[in-house]
Amino acid sequence: MSDRAPSLRSSLASLNLPAEAGEHLAARSALLDGTYREVAARVLAGCARCVTRPPPRTE
């Protein structure tokens, strides 16, 4: 990374990314996990409504 280090640091800085990715990735991972769990809970709640209250027949 010796010759590329200044270029890499400049590129990361232009994207507002830290030079060390660990903390940044951990924060993004936590955000993704929370979002996934929220969406999954909504899907499961929607499925429960479908199973307990089927839509009325239109025939």
C-alpha positions in Angstrom: 0.0 0.0 0.0 3.1 2.2 0.0 2.8 3.9 -3.3 -1.0 3.7 -3.4 -1.6 4.9 0.2 -1.9 8.6 -0.6 -4.2 7.9 -3.5 -6.3 5.4 -1.5 -6.6 7.8 1.5 -7.6 10.6 -0.9 -10.2 8.3 -2.5 -11.6 7.2 0.8 -11.7 10.8 2.1 -13.6 12.0 -1.0 -16.3 9.3 -0.2 -16.3 10.3 3.5 -15.1 6.8 4.4 -12.6 6.1 7.2 -9.2 4.7 6.4 -9.8 1.8 8.7 -13.0 0.0 7.7 -13.8 -2.1 10.8 -15.8 0.4 12.8 -17.6 1.7 9.8 -18.5 -1.8 8.6 -19.7 -2.7 12.1 -22.0 0.3 12.2 -23.4 -0.5 8.7 -23.8 -4.1 9.7 -25.9 -3.1 12.8 -28.0 -0.8 10.7 -28.7 -3.5 8.1 -29.5 -6.1 10.8 -32.0 -3.7 12.5 -33.6 -2.9 9.2 -33.9 -6.5 8.2 -35.5 -7.5 11.5 -38.0 -4.7 11.2 -39.0 -5.7 7.7 -39.2 -9.3 8.6 -41.5 -8.5 11.6 -43.8 -6.6 9.3 -43.9 -9.4 6.8 -44.7 -11.9 9.5 -47.4 -9.7 10.9 -48.9 -9.3 7.5 -48.9 -13.1 6.9 -50.5 -13.7 10.3 -53.4 -11.4 9.3 -53.8 -13.3 6.0 -54.0 -16.6 7.8 -56.3 -15.4 10.5 -58.6 -13.2 8.3 -58.7 -14.4 4.7 -60.0 -11.8 2.3 -63.7 -11.9 1.4 -64.7 -13.9 -1.6 -65.7 -11.8 -4.7 -67.6 -14.6 -6.5 
